[in-house]
Each structure stands twice: as C-alpha cells, then as structure tokens.
Amino acid sequence: QMASLKDYIITSMRNNKWKVVGEASYQSVMLAFTKPNKTCMVVLDGGGKLSGKTQASFYVTVDVAAASRLNPFGEPIRQ
C-alpha cells in the first residue's frame, strides 16, 4: 500500500532529523524534506493497480558550502 509506505517514510525521516516541507500527489506521491545542509525528494510510484508493486526513489542533494559550517549532526560549528 502506497499510503502505509508514505507514512513509514515520513516517520523514519522525522526520526532522522529531516523536516517535511512539502507533498504533492496525483498518480505518484512526491515528498520533500530538508536538513540544514541537505534536501531530499522522495517519489513513490504505484506502478498501476495491476502490478501490486510500489517503487520509492530518493534524491538527495548536499549544499557543500553550508556543510562546511556544520558538524556531522547538522549543528552549526561554534568558532
């Protein structure tokens, strides 16, 4: 079920300090998450009612300039 997978991904991402910033859905579902130096887009595609399969694609980008000012936990480095 696409709805249960969507709920699982949102919960898992929140548990890993990602903030949900958007959602769009029609035949597929697209979720957007951010961290201080990262953005993640998740696309869930049901593949049609006959296939019985759901595919999840994750696209993560890293802001390299911002990452240099953060520790591995995404917190600002105090100097």
C-alpha positions as CSV (number, residue, x, y, z in Angstrom):
1,Q,0.0,0.0,0.0
2,M,1.4,3.4,-1.0
3,A,-0.3,5.2,1.9
4,S,1.4,3.0,4.5
5,L,4.8,3.3,2.8
6,K,4.3,7.1,2.7
7,D,3.5,7.2,6.5
8,Y,6.6,5.0,7.2
9,I,8.9,7.2,5.2
10,I,7.7,10.4,6.8
11,T,8.1,8.9,10.3
12,S,11.5,7.5,9.5
13,M,12.7,10.8,8.0
14,R,11.5,12.7,11.1
15,N,13.2,10.3,13.4
16,N,16.4,11.1,11.5
17,K,16.0,14.9,11.9
18,W,14.6,15.6,8.5
19,K,11.8,18.2,8.3
20,V,8.8,17.6,6.0
21,V,8.5,20.7,3.8
22,G,6.1,19.6,1.1
23,E,4.0,17.0,-0.6
24,A,2.3,16.6,-3.9
25,S,0.3,13.7,-5.2
26,Y,-1.7,12.5,-8.2
27,Q,-0.9,9.1,-9.5
28,S,2.5,9.2,-7.7
29,V,3.4,10.9,-4.4
30,M,6.3,13.3,-4.1
31,L,7.6,14.2,-0.6
32,A,10.1,17.0,0.1
33,F,12.4,17.0,3.2
34,T,15.2,19.3,4.3
35,K,18.0,19.5,6.8
36,P,20.3,22.5,7.4
37,N,22.6,21.4,4.5
38,K,20.6,18.8,2.6
39,T,17.4,18.4,0.6
40,C,15.7,15.1,-0.1
41,M,12.9,14.4,-2.6
42,V,11.1,11.1,-2.4
43,V,8.9,9.9,-5.3
44,L,6.5,6.9,-4.7
45,D,5.1,5.3,-7.8
46,G,2.4,2.7,-7.5
47,G,3.1,1.2,-11.0
48,G,-0.6,0.8,-11.6
49,K,-3.2,-1.2,-9.8
50,L,-2.4,-4.5,-11.6
51,S,1.3,-4.6,-10.7
52,G,0.9,-4.7,-6.9
53,K,4.3,-3.0,-6.5
54,T,5.3,0.4,-5.2
55,Q,8.7,1.9,-6.1
56,A,10.4,4.5,-3.9
57,S,13.1,6.8,-5.4
58,F,15.2,9.0,-3.2
59,Y,17.0,12.1,-4.5
60,V,19.4,13.8,-2.0
61,T,21.3,17.0,-2.6
62,V,24.0,18.4,-0.3
63,D,24.8,22.1,0.0
64,V,28.6,21.8,0.2
65,A,29.2,25.4,1.3
66,A,26.7,25.1,4.2
67,A,28.1,21.7,5.1
68,S,31.5,23.2,5.9
69,R,29.9,25.3,8.7
70,L,28.1,22.3,10.3
71,N,29.1,19.3,12.3
72,P,28.1,15.8,11.2
73,F,24.8,16.2,13.1
74,G,23.8,19.3,11.1
75,E,24.5,21.7,14.0
76,P,26.4,25.0,13.5
77,I,30.1,24.8,14.4
78,R,31.0,27.4,17.0
79,Q,34.2,29.2,16.5
